[in-house]
Amino acid sequence: MKVLELLDEIDDIMDTSSGFPLTGKILVDAEEIREIVREIRVVLPDEIQQAQWIKEERQRILDEAKNEYESVLKDARVQAESLIENDDITTKAKVRADEILRLAETNAKNLKIGTFDYIDSILYNFQDKVDQLYAVYFNDMYNNLQKTFEQVNGMLAENRNEVKELMYKSQMEEHM
């Protein structure tokens, strides 16, 4: 997976970066890290495209269920109208039409519920996968980057304090 390779690259950069003696801190090229983060963002749309496919598949299934429902209703009406020729047949036809209509509505409802259940399971699995990706990649990466920036900022503050001390000592030597 490309994201894992990019994260390994960040690790390699951190391992090979110049360090500040006795601090455990390193100096990294911010632009190089930003470029890797941009590459990660480019790779992630694959997962987003999968979500779009699931959405489109859901709509396709719903459309099929609606078409089947309408087809069954149409067939039921056609059968009912053909039976209207005779009064006795008309009564039986109405009963049969109601039964067919009820059966069609039940089948359509069951199909619709099954479709929603299927789509929900797909979305649940995808949501779980996204949560796993987020937990594995982004929290660690964000925490590592934040820690690195805090370390660099702390080192800069220490360096500034040292420079200020040296400047103060130099001023004191001039007055002596």
Buried (B, 14 or more C-beta within 10 A) or exposed (E): EEBEEBBEBBEEBEEEBEEBEEEEBBEBEEEEBEEBEEBBEEBBEEEEEBBEEBEEEBEEBBEEBEEBBEEBBEEBEEEBEEBEEEEEEBEEBEEBBEEBBEEBBEBBEEBBEEBBEEBEEBBEEBEEEBEEBEEEBEEEBEEBBEEBEEBBEEBEEEEEEEEEEEEEEEEEEEEE
